[in-house]
Structures are given as structure tokens and as C-alpha cells.
Amino acid sequence: MGARAAPPASSVNPPAPRTFGLIAWLAAAFVALPIAGLLWRAPWTRAGAILGSAEVRSALAVSIVVSLGATLLVLLLGLPMGWMLAR
């Protein structure tokens, strides 16, 4: 016989409630506003001198070493575990 007609698009994917949109905007503001405040108050005229200081280089080195260590740990432990769980 004949094929059934598809249901209207509005019944397939109903729109999300406005509450979800409000929560999403609040979450975005919760992240974006502090970053904007830091960028606004940053001493841009002295940025080169500050970024070239020994303290900043040391902090950057620590950050790189720790992030590489965490990546290595995830590869060594997480990859075999993921493979085991997928089997």
C-alpha cells in the first residue's frame, strides 16, 4: 500500500523551554564575565616586561610539565582501560 506521512516537524523535536535558554545564558555569563574583567584590568602597557620575567617563565614551565604529565598518565591508564571496556 502507501507509505505513511511523516509527522509534523514540531511534534518530532519540540522546542526547549525558555528556562534552558536562561540557564545557558547565565552559565555563559558566569564564565565570560570574570575573563572579561581580567582582560579589562590587565596592565597591557607593561605586558611584555611582565611576561618576560623569571616568575612567569617558571610558572609556564611548571604548567607545561604538569599538563604533559597528566596527558601521559591519561594515555598510560585511560587508553588501556578504554580498550578493555570497549571489548
SEVEX-60387 format. One record per residue (C-alpha): residue number from 1; residue in one letter; x, y, z. Coordinates in nm, 3 decimals. Each point is the difference from the previous one (the first is absolute). Example, Ala and Ser with C-alpha at 12.3 -4.5 7.8 and 13.67 -1.06 7.14 Angstrom:
REM residues 2
R   num   residu        c1        c2        c3
R     1        A     1.230    -0.450     0.780
R     2        S     0.137     0.344    -0.066
***
This chain:
REM residues 87
R   num   residu        c1        c2        c3
R     1        M     0.000     0.000     0.000
R     2        G     0.114     0.357     0.062
R     3        A     0.265     0.142     0.226
R     4        R    -0.104     0.186     0.308
R     5        A     0.041     0.373     0.008
R     6        A     0.270     0.136     0.230
R     7        P    -0.124     0.176     0.313
R     8        P     0.031     0.378     0.006
R     9        A     0.343     0.130     0.097
R    10        S    -0.134     0.169     0.312
R    11        S    -0.104    -0.333     0.151
R    12        V     0.332    -0.167    -0.080
R    13        N     0.227     0.252     0.170
R    14        P    -0.194     0.220     0.238
R    15        P     0.177     0.324     0.087
R    16        A     0.192     0.012     0.325
R    17        P    -0.161     0.196     0.281
R    18        R     0.114     0.357     0.045
R    19        T     0.139    -0.098     0.337
R    20        F     0.278    -0.196    -0.169
R    21        G     0.094     0.303    -0.206
R    22        L     0.011     0.217     0.310
R    23        I     0.218    -0.253     0.182
R    24        A     0.233    -0.020    -0.300
R    25        W     0.036     0.380    -0.011
R    26        L     0.069     0.013     0.373
R    27        A     0.263    -0.273    -0.030
R    28        A     0.168     0.182    -0.290
R    29        A    -0.001     0.326     0.198
R    30        F     0.141    -0.183     0.304
R    31        V     0.300    -0.102    -0.213
R    32        A     0.037     0.303    -0.228
R    33        L    -0.037     0.289     0.246
R    34        P     0.298    -0.087     0.223
R    35        I     0.218    -0.051    -0.308
R    36        A    -0.114     0.335    -0.139
R    37        G     0.077     0.163     0.335
R    38        L     0.351    -0.145     0.001
R    39        L     0.061     0.118    -0.356
R    40        W    -0.136     0.347     0.083
R    41        R     0.223     0.046     0.304
R    42        A     0.318    -0.153    -0.149
R    43        P     0.300     0.234    -0.018
R    44        W     0.033    -0.010    -0.379
R    45        T     0.269     0.273    -0.012
R    46        R     0.237    -0.215     0.212
R    47        A    -0.104    -0.338    -0.146
R    48        G     0.332    -0.064    -0.176
R    49        A     0.209     0.063     0.310
R    50        I    -0.231    -0.203     0.221
R    51        L    -0.015    -0.296    -0.238
R    52        G     0.379     0.000    -0.033
R    53        S     0.064    -0.020     0.375
R    54        A     0.155    -0.303     0.164
R    55        E    -0.313    -0.069     0.209
R    56        V    -0.220    -0.025    -0.308
R    57        R     0.246    -0.227    -0.180
R    58        S     0.018    -0.222     0.306
R    59        A    -0.380    -0.017     0.031
R    60        L    -0.028    -0.081    -0.371
R    61        A     0.260    -0.276     0.033
R    62        V    -0.188    -0.152     0.295
R    63        S    -0.328     0.017    -0.192
R    64        I     0.150    -0.173    -0.303
R    65        V     0.165    -0.275     0.207
R    66        V    -0.318    -0.070     0.198
R    67        S    -0.223    -0.002    -0.309
R    68        L     0.236    -0.236    -0.183
R    69        G     0.012    -0.225     0.307
R    70        A    -0.379    -0.008     0.020
R    71        T    -0.022    -0.079    -0.372
R    72        L     0.250    -0.283     0.039
R    73        L    -0.190    -0.137     0.300
R    74        V    -0.326     0.003    -0.193
R    75        L     0.163    -0.176    -0.294
R    76        L     0.160    -0.265     0.221
R    77        L    -0.307    -0.070     0.213
R    78        G    -0.298     0.121    -0.200
R    79        L     0.080    -0.148    -0.339
R    80        P     0.033    -0.361     0.122
R    81        M    -0.306     0.042     0.222
R    82        G    -0.205     0.136    -0.290
R    83        W     0.117    -0.283    -0.220
R    84        M    -0.089    -0.256     0.268
R    85        L    -0.346     0.151     0.052
R    86        A    -0.067     0.009    -0.374
R    87        R     0.068    -0.374    -0.040
***
